Amino acid sequence: MTEVAGAGAPRIRPWATFAVGQAEEWTHEILASEVDAFAELSGDVNPLHLDDGYARQQGFRSRVVHGMLLSAWLSRVLGILLPGPGVLWMSQESRFGQPAYVGDVITVRVEVTHVSPAMRSLVLSTTITNQRGDKLMTGQAKTMMLGQAIQVPWNEMVAVVTGGSRGIGAAVAQALGRQGARVVVNYHSSREAAEEVVAAVRDGGGDAIAVGADVGDRAAAASLADAAIERFGRVDVVVNNATPPITRKPFEELTWEEVDAYWRTYVQGPFEVAQRVLPGMKERGFGRFVHLLTTAMWGTPPANTSGYVAAKSALWGMAKGMAVELAPFGITVNAVSPSAVMTDQWSAESESRRRAMALAVPARRLASPEEVASTVLFLLGEQGAYLTGANLPVAGGEVM
């Protein structure tokens, strides 16, 4: 079952957020019309429930509300408030302590008393009281939470795209804009390029802001996430695409500062952003992380790329760890590994070099940024909701 996490939808609680002591309550005034309707629906036309005179003869103040109508209101609280949508009510132990009457203002309260992760089951104490605090019904409910997926509609989604001012990042941001999403376009140095992407996102039907931040700097990465939350109130999606300049050097000529630049951008930056946005994702039961990696990690890496490949591989290791831990909260963590893509990174290469690169791929061409962006959007949308810990090569058959 797929639920949509929108403003008007009942709140769906991620399984991992249930805990002993959680409680909800609902207050309602009992109407005569409700008792009459329940009698007609159930067929229980016992005069004790419908005839004030008869009820008084039996020693009651007036006609008595059906006990099962109280149970129906308990069902409302269990199904809407706690545990909420996706609950299966397995059994109920109930004791009716006092009669309920038309005009009573009842409070239905449920509290989690036991959580069983292995069975995805919850036990809750159940109490219904009237306006005087008299306990009308007490008992215990045993429930099970069914599997469900939450999907934030595109037009409510807030995405942070690092390195979003050009290349793959720009293509991802614009693709999100065409879906109506709100996008934070991160850039390092070129605000003009980022503002062009912002304009394209808005032209496509979405909303966007440009935020300058070097995600290789811990404080700047954190401020990027904070800026997104301050502007849009939340972050649902993080696409980690930022990269420092990529240079090919033999291992013995590398300096640690050059290696560290990759690690700070590919690992430290995504770590800082994730730390900032995860609390909100967990609370809402929805989140998507997509890391842009590289086919250089698959099989034998190209020569002279040790620092680059090591840092990308570390990001993938962190992503797999996150995927395991965050799946119970409805948060997926995936990666997309492109082969060579026709972006500014390759503009300095000669035409013959680019042609040779294309001929080395079974598809006999290089990928476009838009093709990579389409794969990213697949992982963000409903069709990719059951994928986590996946690394999808957009490589034209270069790796399999």
TIGU-192733 format. One record per residue (C-alpha): residue in three letters; x, y, z. Coordinates in steps of 0.5 Angstrom, whole numbers, plus 500, padded with zeros to 3 digits. Example, Ala and Ser with C-alpha at 12.3 -4.5 7.8 and 13.67 -1.06 7.14 Angstrom:
ala525491516;ser527498514;
// end
This chain:
met500500500;thr503507498;glu501513502;val502520500;ala505524506;gly501531505;ala498536509;gly491533509;ala493526510;pro493523517;arg500522520;ile503516518;arg508514523;pro515510521;trp515504525;ala522505528;thr519512532;phe514508536;ala516507543;val513505550;gly509511553;gln507515547;ala500517548;glu494520544;glu487522546;trp481525542;thr475528545;his467528543;glu460529545;ile456524544;leu450525540;ala443522540;ser443522532;glu449517533;val446512537;asp440512533;ala445511527;phe449505530;ala442502532;glu440502525;leu447500522;ser448494527;gly441492528;asp441492535;val435496537;asn435494544;pro430499548;leu435500553;his439504547;leu433507544;asp428509549;asp429513555;gly423511559;tyr425504559;ala432505561;arg429509567;gln425503569;gln431499569;gly435504574;phe439508568;arg439516568;ser437515560;arg438511554;val445507555;val450508549;his452502545;gly458499548;met460497541;leu459505539;leu464506544;ser469501541;ala468504534;trp470511537;leu476507540;ser477504533;arg478511530;val483513535;leu487507533;gly486508526;ile488515525;leu492517531;leu496512534;pro498507532;gly495510526;pro494509518;gly497502517;val494499523;leu491492524;trp487491530;met488484532;ser485483539;gln481487544;glu480486552;ser475491555;arg471492561;phe465497561;gly465500568;gln460506567;pro454507562;ala455512557;tyr449517556;val447522550;gly450528551;asp456525555;val463528553;ile468523552;thr475522552;val478516548;arg486515550;val491510548;glu498509550;val503504548;thr505499553;his509494549;val513494542;ser515488539;pro520490533;ala520482531;met513482529;arg511489528;ser506489534;leu504494539;val500493545;leu496499548;ser492501554;thr485504552;thr481508556;ile475512555;thr472517560;asn467522561;gln467529563;arg467527570;gly473523569;asp469516570;lys472510567;leu467508562;met471503558;thr478500560;gly482495556;gln488493552;ala489493545;lys494488541;thr495491534;met500490528;met503495523;leu502493516;gly508495511;gln507501508;ala511506504;ile510514504;gln511518498;val512526498;pro508529492;trp513532487;asn510539488;glu511539496;met518536495;val524540498;ala531538495;val538540496;val543539490;thr550540491;gly554542485;gly548544482;ser550550478;arg552546472;gly553539469;ile549533472;gly547538478;ala544543474;ala540537470;val538534476;ala535541479;gln532543472;ala529536472;leu526537479;gly523543477;arg519540472;gln516536477;gly514542481;ala519541486;arg523546491;val530546490;val536549493;val541550488;asn548549491;tyr554553488;his561554490;ser564560486;ser559561480;arg553565483;glu551567476;ala551560473;ala547558479;glu542563478;glu541561471;val539554474;val534557479;ala531561473;ala530555469;val527551475;arg522556476;asp520556469;gly519549469;gly514550474;gly518549481;asp521554486;ala529555487;ile534559491;ala541559490;val546558496;gly553559495;ala557554500;asp564550499;val561543501;gly568541503;asp568545509;arg564543515;ala561549517;ala559551510;ala556544509;ala552545515;ser550552513;leu547550506;ala542545510;asp540550515;ala539555509;ala535550506;ile531549512;glu530556514;arg527558507;phe523552505;gly522549512;arg524542511;val529538506;asp526531503;val532530498;val539531498;val543529491;asn550530493;asn554532486;ala559537488;thr566535486;pro573539487;pro577539481;ile579532478;thr586531476;arg590525474;lys597524478;pro601518479;phe600516486;glu607518489;glu606525486;leu600526490;thr600530496;trp595529502;glu592536501;glu590533494;val587527497;asp584530503;ala580535498;tyr576529495;trp575526502;arg572533505;thr568534499;tyr565527497;val565524505;gln565530510;gly560534506;pro555529505;phe556527512;glu555534515;val548535511;ala545529513;gln547530520;arg543536519;val537534515;leu536527518;pro532529524;gly526532520;met526526515;lys525521521;glu520525524;arg516525517;gly518518515;phe521520508;gly527522506;arg532520499;phe539521499;val542520492;his550520491;leu553521484;leu559516484;thr563514478;thr564507474;ala571508476;met570504482;trp567498478;gly572493477;thr579496475;pro580503476;pro583508471;ala591509473;asn593516476;thr586516480;ser587514487;gly585520491;tyr579520487;val577513487;ala578512494;ala574518496;lys568516492;ser569509495;ala569511502;leu562515500;trp559509497;gly561505504;met558510508;ala552510504;lys551503505;gly551504512;met546509512;ala542505508;val541499513;glu540504519;leu535509515;ala531504512;pro526503518;phe525510518;gly522510510;ile529513508;thr533511502;val540512500;asn542510493;ala548512488;val548513481;ser555511478;pro556515471;ser561513466;ala564519462;val559525461;met559530456;thr560536461;asp565542462;gln569537466;trp571534459;ser571540455;ala579541455;glu579534452;ser581534444;glu575531440;ser579525438;arg580524445;arg572524447;arg571520440;ala576515443;met572515450;ala565514446;leu568508442;ala570505448;val563504451;pro558499448;ala553504447;arg558508442;arg557514445;leu557518452;ala552520457;ser548526457;pro547530464;glu540529462;glu540522462;val544521469;ala538526472;ser533521469;thr536516473;val536520479;leu529522479;phe527515478;leu530514485;leu527520488;gly520518486;glu515513487;gln517507482;gly524507486;ala521507493;tyr523500495;leu530501492;thr536502498;gly543501498;ala543501490;asn548503486;leu546504479;pro551505473;val549510467;ala554507463;gly552505456;gly554498458;glu561500460;val560496467;met555491468;
// end
